[in-house]
Amino acid sequence: YQHYVNYQSSGINAEYGGFPVTITHVTGAFWGLVALWTATDFYGADLLVTVLAMVYPAWMSYKAEKSGAYPTQWIGYWIIFAFLYMFEFLQFLVSSIPIYQTFKMALLLWCMFPNESNGSVVLYNGMLKPALAALDGWVNSIKTPIVEFPKED
């Protein structure tokens, strides 16, 4: 049996003595634990999801702005994030959805995925952009200002 194990693991991660654990295994275990943490709604799960949902997109948005590019992915991501944030004010709905934090995390990770057809692009171009275009026409049709600021003399 020992000969079989040594033979099977001889080419795998040889720098660690042939231990058959790769970075893919570690990454999968990390996201599995995060999913379990959020699914059980353990202490701090909403904070964890919020931090994961803000740090990487904020950094990538900063890099995009620094380079002078405004990719649809990050514009769409922040609009989706804002819609989710507003949805969470309806606490009676959020509390009735089982494993809401896990679904939210999965949706936002899909939106962050560095790919041409990630969640941000699909949802923004498919649903949000047409809805916001319809709202834009309605908002522009309102002629009276909602708030008037005093004019400086």
C-alpha positions as CSV (number, residue, x, y, z in Angstrom):
1,Y,0.0,0.0,0.0
2,Q,2.8,2.5,0.9
3,H,4.4,1.8,-2.5
4,Y,1.1,2.6,-4.2
5,V,0.7,5.9,-2.3
6,N,4.3,7.0,-3.0
7,Y,3.8,6.1,-6.7
8,Q,0.5,8.0,-7.0
9,S,1.8,11.1,-5.2
10,S,5.3,11.2,-6.6
11,G,4.5,13.8,-9.2
12,I,2.0,15.8,-7.2
13,N,3.4,18.8,-5.3
14,A,6.9,17.3,-5.2
15,E,8.3,20.4,-3.4
16,Y,6.1,19.5,-0.4
17,G,7.2,15.9,-0.2
18,G,4.5,14.7,-2.6
19,F,1.6,15.7,-0.4
20,P,-1.4,15.6,-2.8
21,V,-2.9,19.0,-1.8
22,T,-2.8,21.7,-4.4
23,I,-3.8,25.4,-4.3
24,T,-7.1,24.3,-5.8
25,H,-7.8,22.1,-2.8
26,V,-7.0,24.9,-0.4
27,T,-9.1,27.4,-2.3
28,G,-12.0,25.0,-2.5
29,A,-11.8,24.3,1.2
30,F,-11.7,28.1,2.0
31,W,-14.8,28.8,-0.1
32,G,-16.5,25.7,1.3
33,L,-16.0,26.9,4.8
34,V,-17.2,30.4,3.9
35,A,-20.3,28.9,2.3
36,L,-20.9,26.8,5.4
37,W,-20.3,29.8,7.6
38,T,-22.9,31.9,5.7
39,A,-25.4,29.1,5.3
40,T,-25.5,28.5,9.1
41,D,-25.7,32.3,9.6
42,F,-23.0,31.9,12.2
43,Y,-21.8,35.0,14.1
44,G,-20.5,37.6,11.8
45,A,-21.7,36.0,8.5
46,D,-23.3,39.2,7.2
47,L,-20.1,41.1,8.0
48,L,-18.0,38.5,6.2
49,V,-20.2,38.7,3.1
50,T,-20.1,42.5,3.1
51,V,-16.3,42.6,3.4
52,L,-15.9,40.1,0.6
53,A,-18.4,42.0,-1.5
54,M,-16.6,45.3,-1.1
55,V,-12.8,44.9,-0.8
56,Y,-12.0,43.3,-4.2
57,P,-14.6,45.3,-6.2
58,A,-13.4,48.6,-4.6
59,W,-9.8,47.8,-5.5
60,M,-10.7,46.9,-9.1
61,S,-12.8,50.0,-9.4
62,Y,-9.9,52.1,-8.2
63,K,-7.6,50.5,-10.7
64,A,-10.1,51.0,-13.5
65,E,-10.5,54.7,-12.6
66,K,-6.8,55.1,-12.3
67,S,-6.3,53.7,-15.8
68,G,-9.1,55.9,-17.2
69,A,-11.3,53.0,-18.2
70,Y,-14.8,52.5,-16.9
71,P,-15.7,48.9,-17.6
72,T,-19.3,47.8,-17.5
73,Q,-18.5,45.1,-15.1
74,W,-17.7,47.4,-12.2
75,I,-20.4,50.0,-13.0
76,G,-22.9,47.1,-13.1
77,Y,-21.5,45.5,-10.0
78,W,-22.0,48.7,-7.9
79,I,-25.6,49.1,-9.2
80,I,-26.4,45.5,-8.3
81,F,-24.8,45.9,-4.9
82,A,-26.9,49.0,-4.3
83,F,-30.1,47.1,-5.3
84,L,-29.2,44.3,-2.9
85,Y,-28.5,46.9,-0.1
86,M,-31.9,48.5,-0.7
87,F,-33.6,45.0,-0.7
88,E,-32.1,44.3,2.7
89,F,-34.1,47.1,4.2
90,L,-37.1,44.8,3.7
91,Q,-36.0,42.7,6.6
92,F,-39.2,40.6,6.8
93,L,-38.4,39.3,3.3
94,V,-34.7,38.8,3.9
95,S,-35.4,36.9,7.1
96,S,-37.8,34.5,5.3
97,I,-35.3,33.5,2.7
98,P,-33.2,30.5,3.9
99,I,-29.5,30.9,3.5
100,Y,-29.9,34.4,2.1
101,Q,-26.3,35.4,2.9
102,T,-25.0,32.4,0.9
103,F,-27.1,33.3,-2.1
104,K,-26.0,36.9,-1.8
105,M,-22.3,35.9,-1.6
106,A,-22.7,33.5,-4.6
107,L,-24.4,36.2,-6.7
108,L,-21.8,38.9,-5.8
109,L,-18.9,36.4,-6.5
110,W,-20.4,35.7,-9.9
111,C,-20.6,39.4,-10.5
112,M,-16.9,39.8,-9.5
113,F,-15.7,36.9,-11.7
114,P,-13.1,38.2,-14.2
115,N,-14.8,37.1,-17.3
116,E,-16.5,38.6,-20.3
117,S,-19.9,37.1,-19.4
118,N,-19.8,37.5,-15.6
119,G,-22.9,38.3,-13.5
120,S,-22.4,42.1,-13.6
121,V,-22.4,42.2,-17.4
122,V,-25.3,39.7,-17.8
123,L,-27.6,41.3,-15.2
124,Y,-26.7,44.9,-16.1
125,N,-27.2,44.5,-19.8
126,G,-30.1,42.1,-19.6
127,M,-32.3,43.6,-16.9
128,L,-30.9,46.7,-15.2
129,K,-29.9,48.8,-18.2
130,P,-33.4,48.6,-19.8
131,A,-35.1,49.3,-16.5
132,L,-32.8,52.2,-15.7
133,A,-33.3,53.6,-19.2
134,A,-37.1,53.5,-18.7
135,L,-36.7,55.2,-15.3
136,D,-34.3,57.8,-16.8
137,G,-37.1,58.9,-19.2
138,W,-39.6,59.2,-16.4
139,V,-37.2,61.1,-14.1
140,N,-36.3,63.5,-16.9
141,S,-40.0,64.1,-17.6
142,I,-40.4,65.6,-14.1
143,K,-40.1,69.3,-14.6
144,T,-40.4,70.6,-11.1
145,P,-37.4,70.2,-8.9
146,I,-37.9,68.2,-5.7
147,V,-35.4,70.2,-3.7
148,E,-34.6,73.8,-4.4
149,F,-31.4,75.2,-3.0
150,P,-31.1,78.8,-2.0
151,K,-29.4,81.0,-4.6
152,E,-26.3,82.8,-3.6
153,D,-26.5,86.6,-3.8
